[in-house]
Amino acid sequence: MKRIRDSEQLNIIGGRIRRARIAAGLSQKQLSEKLELMAVYTCRGSISRIENGRRAITDIEIDAISKVLQVSLDSLFGRDEM
């Protein structure tokens, strides 16, 4: 498996996911459990790595996270900040 350097970022939305999760009052574990109810199996550790930009995120995960956190895809991608 390829090691990731500290300067490498594997996604552009992790920080926005973290802010939305905190605003929703959910822990990483709670988000993981809610995703599992939607048949999206993303463990707490994976959520941490996504939020820190250390793991790529799939389109299926992005869609499910936006639904669980009740935020738009535009918001997660920062399009509403323009």
C-alpha distances in whole Angstrom, upper triangle without the diagonal:
4,6,9,13,16,17,15,16,15,18,22,23,22,25,27,26,26,30,31,29,31,34,34,34,31,29,25,26,29,27,24,27,29,26,26,30,29,26,23,21,19,19,21,17,16,19,19,16,17,20,19,17,14,13,14,17,19,22,23,22,24,27,27,26,29,31,31,31,34,33,33,30,32,32,28,28,31,33,36,36,37
4,6,10,13,14,12,14,12,16,20,22,20,23,26,25,25,28,30,29,31,33,34,34,31,29,25,26,29,27,25,28,30,27,27,31,30,28,25,23,20,21,21,18,16,19,19,15,17,19,17,15,12,12,13,17,19,22,24,22,23,27,27,26,29,31,31,31,34,33,32,29,31,31,27,26,29,31,34,34,35
4,7,10,12,10,12,12,16,19,21,19,21,24,24,23,27,28,27,29,32,32,32,30,27,24,25,28,27,25,28,30,27,28,31,31,29,25,23,21,20,20,17,16,18,17,13,16,18,15,14,10,11,13,17,20,23,25,23,24,27,28,26,29,31,31,31,33,32,32,29,31,30,27,26,28,31,33,33,34
4,6,8,6,8,9,13,15,18,16,18,21,21,21,24,25,25,26,29,30,30,28,25,22,24,27,25,23,27,28,26,27,31,30,28,25,23,20,20,19,16,15,17,15,12,13,15,12,10,8,9,11,15,18,21,23,21,22,25,26,24,26,29,29,28,31,29,29,27,28,27,23,23,25,27,30,29,30
4,5,5,9,11,14,16,18,17,18,21,22,21,24,26,26,27,30,31,31,29,27,24,26,29,27,26,30,31,28,30,33,32,31,28,26,23,22,22,18,17,19,17,13,15,16,13,11,9,12,14,18,21,24,26,24,24,28,28,26,28,31,31,30,32,30,31,28,29,28,24,23,25,28,30,29,30
4,6,8,11,13,15,17,15,16,19,20,19,21,24,24,24,27,28,29,27,24,22,24,27,25,25,28,30,28,29,33,32,31,27,26,22,22,20,17,17,18,15,12,14,14,10,10,9,12,14,18,21,24,26,23,23,27,28,25,27,30,29,28,31,29,29,27,27,26,23,22,23,26,28,27,28
4,6,10,12,13,16,15,15,18,20,19,21,24,24,25,27,29,29,28,26,23,26,29,26,26,30,31,29,31,34,33,32,28,27,24,24,23,20,19,19,17,14,15,15,11,10,10,13,14,18,21,23,26,24,23,27,28,25,26,30,30,28,30,28,28,26,26,24,22,20,21,24,26,24,25
4,7,9,11,14,13,15,18,18,18,21,23,23,24,27,28,29,27,25,22,25,27,25,24,28,29,26,28,31,30,29,26,25,21,22,21,18,16,17,16,12,13,13,11,8,8,10,11,15,18,20,23,21,20,24,25,23,24,28,28,26,29,26,26,23,24,23,20,19,20,23,25,24,25
4,6,7,10,10,11,14,15,15,17,19,20,21,23,25,26,24,23,20,23,25,22,22,25,26,23,25,28,27,26,23,22,19,20,19,16,14,14,13,10,10,10,8,5,6,8,9,11,15,17,20,17,17,20,21,19,21,24,24,23,25,23,22,20,20,19,16,15,16,19,22,21,22
4,7,9,9,12,14,14,15,18,19,19,21,23,24,25,23,22,19,21,23,20,20,23,24,21,23,26,24,23,20,19,16,17,17,15,13,13,13,9,8,10,9,5,6,6,5,8,11,14,16,14,14,18,19,17,19,22,22,21,24,21,21,18,19,19,15,14,16,19,22,21,22
4,6,6,9,11,11,13,15,16,17,19,20,21,23,21,20,17,20,22,18,18,22,22,19,21,24,22,22,18,18,16,17,17,16,13,12,12,10,7,9,9,5,8,7,5,7,10,11,14,12,11,15,16,14,15,19,19,18,20,18,17,14,15,15,11,10,13,15,18,18,19
4,6,8,9,10,12,13,14,16,18,19,20,22,21,21,18,22,22,19,20,23,22,20,23,25,23,24,20,21,18,20,19,18,15,14,14,12,9,9,10,7,10,10,9,9,12,13,16,14,11,15,17,15,15,18,19,17,19,16,15,13,13,12,9,7,9,12,15,14,15
4,6,5,6,9,10,11,12,14,15,16,18,17,17,15,19,19,16,17,20,19,17,20,22,20,21,18,19,16,18,17,17,14,12,12,12,8,8,9,8,11,11,10,9,11,12,14,12,9,12,14,11,11,15,15,14,15,13,12,10,11,9,6,6,8,11,13,13,15
4,5,5,6,9,10,10,12,14,15,17,15,15,12,16,17,14,15,18,18,16,19,21,20,21,17,17,14,15,14,13,11,9,9,8,5,4,6,6,9,9,9,9,12,13,15,12,10,13,14,11,12,16,15,13,16,14,14,13,14,12,8,10,11,14,16,16,18
4,5,5,6,9,10,11,12,14,15,15,14,13,17,17,15,16,20,19,18,21,23,22,23,20,20,17,17,15,15,14,11,10,11,8,5,7,8,11,12,13,13,16,16,18,15,13,16,16,13,13,17,16,14,16,14,15,14,14,12,9,10,10,14,15,14,17
4,5,5,6,8,10,10,12,14,14,15,14,17,17,14,16,19,18,17,21,22,21,22,19,20,17,18,17,17,15,12,13,13,10,8,10,11,14,14,14,13,15,15,17,14,11,14,15,11,11,14,14,11,13,10,11,11,11,8,6,8,8,11,12,11,14
4,6,5,6,9,10,10,12,11,12,10,14,14,11,13,16,14,13,17,18,17,19,16,17,14,15,13,14,13,9,10,11,8,6,10,10,13,13,13,11,13,14,14,11,9,12,12,8,8,12,11,9,11,9,11,10,12,9,7,9,11,14,14,14,18
4,5,5,6,9,10,11,10,10,9,12,13,10,13,16,15,15,18,20,19,21,18,18,15,15,12,13,12,9,9,11,9,6,9,11,13,14,15,13,16,17,17,14,12,15,14,11,12,14,13,10,13,12,14,14,15,12,10,13,13,17,17,16,20
4,5,5,6,9,10,10,11,12,15,15,13,16,18,17,17,20,22,21,23,20,21,18,18,16,17,16,13,12,14,12,9,12,13,16,17,18,16,19,19,20,16,14,16,16,12,12,15,14,10,12,11,13,14,14,11,10,12,12,15,15,14,18
4,5,5,6,9,9,11,11,15,13,11,14,16,14,15,18,19,18,21,18,19,17,18,16,17,16,13,14,16,13,11,14,15,18,18,18,16,18,17,17,15,12,14,13,10,9,11,10,6,9,7,10,12,13,9,8,12,12,15,14,14,18
4,5,5,6,6,7,8,11,10,8,11,13,12,12,16,17,17,19,16,17,14,15,12,15,14,10,11,14,12,10,13,15,17,17,18,16,18,18,17,14,13,14,13,9,10,11,9,6,10,10,13,14,16,13,11,15,15,18,17,18,21
4,5,5,6,7,9,12,11,10,13,15,14,16,19,20,20,22,20,20,17,17,14,16,16,13,13,16,14,11,14,17,19,19,20,19,21,21,21,18,16,18,16,13,13,15,12,9,12,12,16,17,18,15,14,17,17,20,19,19,22
4,5,8,10,12,15,13,12,16,17,16,17,20,21,21,23,21,22,20,20,17,20,19,16,16,19,17,14,17,19,22,22,22,20,22,22,22,19,17,18,17,13,13,14,12,9,10,10,14,16,17,13,13,16,16,18,17,17,21
4,6,9,11,13,11,10,14,14,12,14,17,17,18,20,19,20,18,18,16,19,19,15,16,19,17,15,18,20,22,22,22,20,21,21,20,17,16,16,15,11,11,12,9,6,8,10,13,16,17,14,14,17,17,20,18,19,23
4,7,10,12,9,10,13,14,13,15,18,18,19,22,20,20,18,18,15,18,19,15,16,19,18,15,18,21,23,23,24,22,23,23,22,19,18,19,17,14,14,15,12,9,12,13,17,19,21,17,17,20,20,23,22,22,26
4,7,8,6,6,10,10,10,12,14,15,16,18,17,17,15,14,12,15,15,12,13,16,15,14,17,19,20,20,21,19,21,21,20,17,16,17,15,12,13,14,10,9,12,14,17,19,21,18,16,20,21,23,22,23,27
4,5,5,6,9,10,11,12,14,16,17,19,17,16,13,12,9,12,13,10,10,14,14,12,15,18,18,18,20,18,20,22,20,17,17,19,16,13,15,16,12,11,15,16,20,20,23,20,18,21,22,25,25,25,28
4,5,5,6,9,10,11,12,15,16,17,14,13,10,9,5,8,9,6,7,11,11,10,12,15,15,15,17,15,17,19,18,14,15,17,14,11,14,15,12,12,15,16,19,19,22,19,17,20,21,24,24,25,28
4,5,5,6,9,10,11,13,15,15,13,12,10,7,5,9,10,8,10,13,13,13,15,18,18,17,19,17,19,20,19,15,17,18,15,13,16,16,13,13,17,19,21,22,24,22,20,23,24,27,27,28,31
4,5,5,6,9,10,11,13,14,13,12,11,10,8,12,13,11,12,16,15,15,18,20,20,19,20,18,19,20,18,15,16,17,14,12,14,14,10,11,14,16,20,20,23,21,19,22,24,26,26,27,30
4,5,5,6,9,10,11,13,11,11,9,9,8,11,11,8,11,14,12,12,15,17,18,16,17,15,16,17,15,11,12,13,10,8,11,11,8,8,12,14,16,17,20,18,15,19,21,23,23,24,27
4,6,5,6,9,10,11,8,7,6,6,6,9,9,7,10,13,12,13,16,17,17,15,16,14,15,16,14,11,13,14,11,9,13,13,10,11,15,16,19,18,22,20,17,20,23,25,26,27,30
4,5,5,7,9,10,9,8,8,8,9,12,12,11,14,16,16,16,19,21,21,19,20,17,17,18,16,13,15,16,12,11,15,14,10,13,16,18,20,21,24,22,20,23,25,28,28,29,32
4,5,5,7,9,9,10,10,11,11,15,14,12,15,18,16,17,20,21,22,20,20,17,17,17,14,12,13,13,9,9,12,10,7,10,12,15,17,18,21,20,18,21,23,25,25,27,30
4,5,5,7,5,6,7,9,10,13,12,11,14,16,14,15,18,19,19,17,17,13,13,13,11,8,11,10,7,7,10,9,7,10,13,14,16,16,20,19,16,19,22,24,24,26,29
4,5,5,5,5,7,9,11,14,13,12,16,17,16,18,21,21,21,18,18,15,15,16,12,11,14,13,10,11,14,13,11,14,16,18,20,20,23,23,20,23,25,27,28,30,32
4,5,7,9,11,12,14,17,16,15,19,21,19,20,24,24,24,22,21,18,17,17,14,13,15,14,10,12,14,12,10,14,15,18,20,20,24,23,21,24,27,28,28,30,33
4,5,8,11,13,15,18,16,15,19,20,18,20,23,23,23,20,20,16,15,14,10,10,12,11,7,10,12,10,9,13,14,16,17,17,21,21,19,21,24,26,26,28,31
4,6,9,12,15,17,15,15,19,20,18,20,23,23,23,19,19,15,14,14,10,10,13,12,9,12,15,13,12,16,17,19,20,19,23,23,21,23,26,27,28,31,33
4,6,9,12,14,12,12,16,16,14,17,19,19,19,16,15,12,10,11,8,7,10,10,7,9,12,12,11,14,16,17,18,17,21,21,18,20,23,25,26,28,30
4,6,10,12,10,10,14,14,14,16,18,18,18,15,14,12,12,13,10,9,12,13,10,11,15,15,13,16,19,20,21,20,23,23,20,22,25,27,28,30,32
4,7,8,6,7,10,11,10,12,15,15,14,11,12,10,11,13,11,8,11,13,11,10,14,15,13,15,18,18,20,18,22,21,18,20,23,25,26,27,30
4,5,5,6,9,10,11,12,14,15,14,12,14,13,14,16,15,12,14,16,14,13,16,17,15,16,20,20,22,21,24,23,20,22,25,27,28,29,32
4,5,5,6,9,10,11,12,14,13,12,15,14,16,18,17,13,15,17,15,13,16,18,15,15,19,20,22,21,24,22,19,21,24,27,27,28,31
4,5,5,6,9,10,11,12,11,10,13,13,16,18,18,14,16,19,17,15,19,20,18,18,22,22,24,23,25,23,20,22,24,27,28,28,31
4,5,5,6,9,10,10,9,7,9,9,12,15,14,11,13,16,14,13,16,18,16,17,20,20,21,20,22,21,17,19,21,24,26,26,29
4,5,5,6,9,10,10,9,10,9,12,14,14,10,11,14,13,10,13,15,13,13,17,17,18,17,20,18,15,17,19,22,23,23,26
4,5,5,6,9,8,9,11,12,15,17,17,14,14,17,16,13,16,18,16,16,19,19,21,19,21,19,16,18,20,23,24,24,27
4,5,5,6,5,5,9,10,13,16,17,13,14,18,17,14,17,20,18,18,21,20,21,20,21,20,16,17,19,23,24,24,26
4,5,5,6,5,6,7,10,13,14,10,10,14,14,11,14,17,16,15,18,17,18,16,18,16,13,14,16,19,21,21,23
4,6,8,8,10,10,13,15,16,12,12,15,15,12,14,17,15,14,17,16,17,16,17,15,12,13,15,18,19,19,21
4,5,8,10,11,15,17,19,15,15,18,18,15,17,20,19,18,21,19,20,19,20,18,14,15,16,20,21,20,23
4,6,7,9,13,15,17,14,14,17,18,15,17,20,20,18,21,19,20,17,18,17,14,14,15,18,20,20,22
4,7,10,13,16,18,15,15,19,19,17,19,22,21,21,24,22,23,20,22,20,17,17,19,22,24,23,25
4,6,10,13,14,12,13,16,17,15,17,20,20,19,22,21,21,19,20,20,16,16,19,21,24,24,25
4,7,10,12,10,10,14,15,14,16,19,19,19,21,20,19,16,18,18,14,14,17,19,22,22,24
4,7,8,6,7,10,11,10,13,15,15,16,18,17,16,13,16,16,12,12,16,18,20,21,23
4,5,5,6,9,10,11,12,14,15,16,18,17,16,13,16,17,13,13,17,19,21,22,24
4,5,5,6,9,10,11,12,14,15,16,15,14,10,13,15,12,12,16,17,19,21,22
4,5,5,6,9,10,11,12,14,15,15,14,12,15,16,14,15,18,19,21,23,25
4,5,5,6,8,10,10,12,14,13,13,11,15,15,12,13,17,18,20,22,24
4,6,5,6,9,10,10,12,11,10,8,11,11,8,10,13,15,16,18,20
4,6,5,6,9,10,10,10,9,7,11,12,10,12,15,15,17,19,21
4,5,5,6,9,10,10,11,10,14,14,12,14,17,18,19,21,24
4,5,5,6,8,8,10,9,13,12,9,12,15,17,17,19,22
4,6,5,6,5,6,6,10,9,7,11,13,14,14,16,19
4,6,5,7,8,9,12,12,11,14,16,17,17,19,22
4,5,8,10,12,15,14,12,16,18,19,19,21,24
4,6,9,11,13,11,10,14,15,17,16,18,21
4,7,10,12,10,11,14,15,16,15,17,20
4,7,8,6,7,11,11,12,11,13,16
4,5,5,7,9,10,10,9,12,14
4,5,5,6,9,8,9,12,14
4,5,5,6,5,6,9,10
4,5,5,6,5,8,10
4,5,8,9,10,13
4,6,8,9,11
4,5,5,7
4,5,6
4,6
4
